[in-house]
Amino acid sequence: MKSLHMVTFTLLVIGGLNWLLLGLFGWEIGMLFGGQMALVSKIIYVLVGVSAINEVVIHKGICKMCGGNMR
């Protein structure tokens, strides 16, 4: 479970940085892979979205600040 959490957390950080770049400079990470319509970019966006859903579902059970225990 800890490995899955680390992967989803990393993808969420990438997603957050992407939003920061988009807000500040109008540029996003997907541009490196051919823009929003490129298959690689779509896969990255889907993985970030699924990671967010996963973290929402499991967060309280693993977060030390929310009272959960990290396994």
Secondary structure, DSSP 8 states (H G I E B T S, - for coil): -HHHHHHHHHHHHHHHHHHHHHHHHS--GGGGGTSTTSHHHHHHHHHHHHHHHHHHHHHHHH-TTTT----
